[in-house]
Amino acid sequence: MISIENLNIFFGHGQTRSHAVKDVGFTVEKGESFGLVGESGSGKSTVLNCIAGLLTHWSGHMEIDGVRLTQTRDMAFYRKVQMVFQDPYGSLHPRHTIDRTLKEPVKIHRLGDANQRVAQVLEEVGLGAKFRFRFPHQLSGGQRQRVAVARALILDPEVILLDEPTSALDVSIQAEVLNLLQDIRKEKNLTYLLVSHDLAVVCHMCNRLLVMNRGKSVETLTRSQLKRGAISEKYTKQLLIASKGYDRTAIDQFQDFE
Amino acid sequence: MTKQALKQPVRILVMLSTTFLGLLLITFLIGRVVPIDPVLAVVGDKALPQVYEKARIAMGLDLPLWKQFFIYISNVLTGDFGTSVLTANPVIDDILRVFPATFELAITATVIGVLAGIPLGIFSAVKRDSFLDHVTRVIGLFGYSLPIFWLGLMGLMFFYARLDLLPGPGRVDVFYEGIVTPVTGFLTLDSMIAGEWEIFRNAVYHLILPASLLGYYSMAYLSRMTRSFMIEQLGQEYILTARVKGVKEWKVIWGHALGNCAIPLITVIALGFGTLLEGSVLTETVFAWPGLGLYLTNSLLNADMNAVLGCTIVVGAIFLGVNLFSDFLYKIMDPRAR
């Protein structure tokens, strides 16, 4: 469903140009959930933004469902690929009601039956009709992220790009949203590309994952390999130790990987 | 109406009254501490001591200060700002006569500022750090930094004296003055109503230079503020959301981002408009524009304290009104402020 080869992404021009992503490649099968893992600044969200067409300074080969991607995206792309962002407070238009936020993509893509679609998608994400005419500031963080998921689902996409969808939520709400995303994927046979710095989240959500560091691929692992600790790269081992919580002795032995 | 619904207007009313009372107290105290003898300004420096004393009692200046303040408040609240020494008219009549000229100039300048400044600011934010952004910012910086009276003089020198493209100072040429009967006080509108198209054309020509200069100043400030608000909004995630929804880029900029910039921009425009309404003192002086600014300048130069304090109160009241209006718009436009 998703095929990425030799992806290079750049920011800036001339002397200030930085090479944010270097020769990254991976494939994701239809219906699969694939994770991109790494610490802050590793380039994982940049890859996601690039696939979504939010960045244009890139080179390499990207395909979605057999269609090669260019620097610009058409409407058909956004019907097929949708994205959920990290910040449930910032990703919804503050002056639009939930109803307006959800209807906008339906109108843009001329799908018709907007009222029916909004009601249905709100049910799917576990929000009732009472939330429909509220503004984002009248909802909790978890409810807003459900609206963000609903907004992505309303176009019936095949691929959803998830950019740390639970990192801004309380721990108790995180599990709710993750389970909701899991259920929806199974029900609709969606393909997920999930970015997270949290290995536990990726282990829960994804079949396979790619570890990234400083814009480069480190290694690809399956969920069972991760669970068993069958890791070959030192960097991944270090990331796994770090994800288990604060341990002064372990941190003192950490290396800086180029 | 519920108790809760009544709370808000009562709170606003209390706030406005307190601020206005503070304004009155300050203007009253200024009137008492400036080294100008209001009695002498009325009777003249050659008046006999008995005449002087009689006038002082008649003006209530022999009363204790707190009593004078209460009399002052009750006079102001009934629209009595005293009589102008300079024109011998009630100050309120003078203000009502000159204010429309300032209002006409301020509205035109604000329209120019908004129409030019906001698109320029948006353009600058969207093309951030490009060559055109730098050019736009330099134009804005000049407008905001150059003294407006100097620009006015330069404008008059080039467009009036050298090129003879635009008329000189005043609202209208001397031979057209006093022909049109004031209805709205706006010379352009009044001449239209009267069907005096020649005067209308002349009034518009006279308006172009001062309004463009004030508009340039307003544009400079607005474009800088718009740029900064837009850059902030364009970095928000809801903008990325709009893009992945498939919203066209022009709609993302003009609909989503500008829609949210509009809220702080309203405050900036309203305060800028308030500043222009208070009488652009220097511009009106340079262009001999018979508005509040020129009236205030002449009153100051002639130690006409009643007129100066009257104008100060009007300016303060305008600012209070403009602030109230922008708060009201804020509440309409932003659901979070309701």
Interface residues (C-beta under 8 A of the other chain):
Chain A: N49 A52 G53 L54 M75 Y78 R79 V81 Q82 M83 F85 Q86 D87 G90 S91 L92 H93 P94 R95 E104 P105 I108 H109 F135 H137 A148 R151
Chain B: Q236 E237 Y238 L240 T241 A242 R243 V244 K245 G246 V247 H256 G259 N260 M333 D334 P335 R336
